[in-house]
């Protein structure tokens, strides 16, 4: 396998295959810090480093003394300063190993003294690292990016609800004229629905495991039978900000991730309903769209101003739900 400058990233978004980091790159570029391949590497490195430090803190493992605070800080800089050059190095190692997690292990061995090499990835299965890394990626992406954007949407809907609470609007049922409502009330319906989902997303706790190849700590216990690996794992997973899942097979069940995904599906479905309602308001002449100098609504009909943003959002929300439920 030959690695080239374009294997890790393509700087020209016009050459990217996916619309996510192609056409929509500007809208989602903040998410690369959480969901890119480079980010996955960084989170894996973080899990491995924190695990190494935790092993040093285990008093019954005499061969690995505790790391001084200065040494801990030095180790943590490996993931805190993980950059594109480091990610490229991991990819070069993976070209030989053909195993992404093993490439992380070898990369870390190249960053620490030789006496620590046996302790990196000690008794772990790849899933121990992966499940924790993916959970942390999703958790940080939610807390540090997505939830703040959702809160802005929610706040704007609440604001519209207050601003237009006295503005009358003909209500429809079955698509036919019904009793009166107000525009503000209709915005408030969506705000109320989003508020519930926003709160559930904020309070949801993701799970993680660190119990070896079959969920029994067999390799751990064979090496150090006097260590309470059950308690060790519980403390370690909690230290990462996750809820320990102590009864698993090789893999973490991912039920807590699925719960979060389905929460997000409900958010998307609410927003999808909103897009369709606004589209109909525009179609019925309830709303007028503002024109923008230089923009063209149609290649052949100069009078057209199409609700493209709501149509685009509806399509992308539907695609997102399909992925989240797959």
C-alpha positions, 0 to 999 in steps of 0.5 A, spaced: 500 500 500 502 506 497 500 512 502 500 519 498 499 526 501 491 525 499 490 519 503 489 522 510 485 528 507 483 532 501 484 539 502 479 541 496 472 540 498 470 539 491 474 533 490 471 529 496 466 524 495 461 525 501 457 531 501 458 532 508 465 534 507 464 536 500 458 541 499 457 542 506 464 542 509 463 549 512 456 547 516 460 541 519 467 542 519 467 543 527 465 536 527 471 533 524 474 534 531 470 529 534 468 524 528 473 524 523 478 518 522 484 523 526 479 524 531 478 516 532 485 515 533 486 521 538 480 518 542 484 511 542 490 514 544 487 517 550 484 511 552 490 507 552 494 512 555 489 513 561 489 506 562 496 505 562 496 511 568 491 507 571 495 500 571 500 504 574 496 506 580 494 499 581 498 497 588 498 490 586 501 491 580 508 491 583 512 491 576 509 498 574 510 503 579 505 509 579 507 515 574 509 521 578 505 527 576 510 530 571 510 523 567 503 523 567 502 530 564 508 528 559 504 522 557 497 525 556 500 530 552 501 525 547 493 525 546 492 532 547 497 534 542 495 529 537 495 532 530 495 531 523 502 529 523 501 524 528 495 521 525 499 520 518 504 516 522 499 512 525 496 510 518 503 509 515 504 504 521 497 501 519 499 500 512 504 494 515 499 492 521 493 492 517 490 493 524 488 500 526 488 499 533 494 495 533 497 501 529 495 505 535 499 501 540 505 501 536 505 508 535 504 509 542 510 504 543 514 509 539 512 515 544 514 512 550 520 508 553 521 501 552 520 499 559 513 501 558 512 497 552 509 491 555 504 495 559 501 498 553 494 495 551 496 490 557 490 484 557 486 488 552 482 486 546 481 492 541 473 492 543 475 495 550 479 501 546 474 502 541 467 502 545 470 507 550 473 511 544 467 511 540 462 513 546 467 519 548 467 521 541 459 521 541 459 524 548 463 530 546 460 531 540 454 532 543 456 536 549 461 540 546 458 542 539 451 539 537 447 541 544 449 548 543 446 548 536 440 545 538 439 550 544 440 555 539 434 553 534 430 551 541 431 558 543 429 561 536 423 557 536 421 560 543 422 567 541 418 566 535 412 563 539 412 569 544 413 574 538 407 572 534 403 569 539 397 574 538 398 573 530 392 570 528 393 564 523 388 560 519 388 553 522 388 546 518 385 539 520 386 534 514 389 540 510 382 543 510 380 550 513 379 549 521 378 553 527 383 559 528 390 559 531 396 563 532 403 563 529 406 564 535 402 558 538 404 553 532 412 555 533 411 554 541 408 547 539 415 545 536 419 548 541 415 544 547 417 538 543 424 540 542 425 542 549 423 535 551 428 531 547 433 536 548 433 535 556 433 527 554 439 528 550 443 532 555 442 527 561 443 521 557 449 517 560 453 513 555 456 506 557 463 503 556 466 496 558 473 494 559 473 487 561 477 483 555 476 479 549 470 475 552 468 480 558 471 475 563 477 479 565 480 472 563 487 475 561 487 480 566 486 475 572 491 470 569 496 475 569 494 478 576 489 474 580 490 478 586 487 484 583 480 486 583 479 487 576 471 488 576 473 494 581 478 496 577 474 496 570 469 500 574 473 505 576 477 506 570 470 507 565 467 512 570 474 516 570 473 517 563 466 520 564 462 514 562 457 509 566 460 502 567 457 496 563 460 490 567 456 484 564 458 484 556 461 479 551 467 481 547 463 487 545 460 493 549 452 492 547 452 499 544 445 499 547 446 506 550 449 509 544 442 506 540 438 510 545 442 516 544 441 515 536 434 514 537 433 520 541 436 524 536 432 521 531 426 524 534 429 531 534 430 530 527 423 528 526 420 534 529 425 538 525 423 535 519 415 536 521 417 543 522 420 544 515 414 541 512 410 546 515 414 552 513 414 549 506 406 549 506 406 556 509 410 559 504 406 555 498 400 558 501 402 565 501 402 565 509 410 567 509 414 570 503 421 569 502 426 574 502 430 575 495 438 576 496 441 580 490 445 575 485 441 569 487 437 565 482 431 561 484 431 558 477 435 557 471 429 558 466 423 562 471 426 568 473 420 570 478 422 563 482 424 564 489 424 556 492 424 554 499 431 550 498 433 551 505 427 547 508 427 542 502 435 541 503 434 540 511 428 535 510 432 531 505 438 531 510 434 530 516 431 524 513 438 521 511 440 522 518 435 518 521 436 512 516 443 512 518 442 513 525 436 507 525 441 502 521 
